[in-house]
């Protein structure tokens, strides 16, 4: 329980000498994430499975949905199109991620890549199955690697 400076610590009115009361200051200040201005692509191959990543700018969930639909049309043989987005809507930071039935929670992995790089926008990674099962850890590592390479491609532009 916080109390004001000079306010009694107990109902008796006697201040407790062991309670040090100060006004709390926020330790961290909110800063807006860096907006993605142009799309970037990357391709990773892991045990014959191909992972096609695309980082794209978005300002609304409708734009993210349109980009996911375009990714599904662009990569017709892709079995899973996992995605994540971070958007600032009405002054609030909105984060969403979807796995599209893939094992290993790759949507959360993609969201962590966006958080770590402090980016605002979206990322979608499409997997073309190569015939070899990667397992939970292998899938997560491959999705993370594809996403990080796409983010690195942003810096090279």
N, C-alpha and C positions, 0 to 999 in steps of 0.2 A: 504494500500500500504506500503510495507516495503522499507526502504531505507538503504543504507550503512552508516556506521558511518562517520561522517564528510561530507556527501553529502548534498547539499542544499535541504531543505524541499519544497521550491516552485521554480517556474521558475525564480523568481526574483533573486535568489541566496542567499536570506537572510534565514538562518536557523530558524526554528520555535522553540522557547525555550520550548514549551509545549510537543513536540514530543520526547519521549525517544526511541532511536533506539538501539536495541541489536540484535545480531545474534540469531536466533531461534535454540534451541536444541530440539531434539525429547524427549518427556517426557517418552515414553515407548519404550523399545527395543523389537524387535521381538524375540521370542524364539520358537523353534520347539516344537510341541505338542509331548506328550509321545506316542510312538508306542505300539499298542497292540501286544503282542508276541504270545499269545495262546488264542483259543476261550473259551468262557464261556457261560453257559446257565442259564436261570431262567424261572420259571413258576408262573403265578399269576392267581388266579380265582376271578372274580368279577361278582356277580349276575349270576352265572352259565356259564358265558362266560370265556373261558380260553385264556390266552395270553402267548404265548411261545416266549421268547426273546433269541437272540443269538448275542453276541458281538464277532467279528472276526477280525483278522489282514488282511489288504489289502494294496497293493501298487499301484494298477491301477483300473480303472473303469471296466475293463474286469473281474478282480477277484471279484469285488463286484457283477457284473451281474451273475457270476457263483455261488456265494454264495446264491443269491436270488433265482436262479433257483433250487438250492439244497434244500432250505427251502420250496419252493412250492412242491417239490417232497416228502420231509420228512413229511410235514403236509398237506396231501391231502384234508382233510376236512376243511382246513382253507379258509375263505372267503376273508380275506384281509391280505396282506403281506406288511406292511409298513416298510420303511427302510430309513436310512440316512447314509452318509459317509463323512469323512474328510480325504483328501489325500494330500500329498505334491507331486506335479507333476511339474517337471522343475523349482523347486525353488518357486513355487506358491502354496498356500493353496487352494485346490478345495473342495467346500462343496456342496453336493447335498442331496435332500430329496424328497421322493415320498409318497403319501397318499394311493394309490391303491383304490380310491373310498370311503374310510372311512370318516366319518364326524369328525369334530373337529380338523383338521389339525395335525394328529399325527406324520406325517413325520417331521414337524417343531419341534414338541416336542422332538422327538428322536435326532434331530440335536442339540437342546439346551442341552440335556444331554451330548452329546459328547463335546460340547463347554465348558460346566461348569466343566467337569472333565479333560479338555485339552487333549483329546485322539485323536490319528490318527488311523483310521481304519473304520470299519463299524458296523452297528447294524441293525438287522432285527427282527421285532416282528410280529408274525402271530396270528390272532384272530380266534378262533373257537366260533361261535355264540352260545349262550346258550338259546336263546328264549326270553330274556328280553332286551328291548332297554335301553341303558345306557344314552343316550343323549350326547350332545356335550361335556359337562364338564366331565361326567363320563368316556367317551371314552378316553379323553386326560389324565385324572388322571390315568386310568388303564395302558395306554401305557407308561406313564412316570414311574409308579411304576415298571412295568416289566423291563424297560430299566435300571433303577437305581439298581434293584436287580441283573441284569446280570453284570453290572459294578462292583458292590460290590463283586460278585463272582470272578472277576478277581483278586482282592486283597487277597482273601483267598487261592489262588493257590500257 
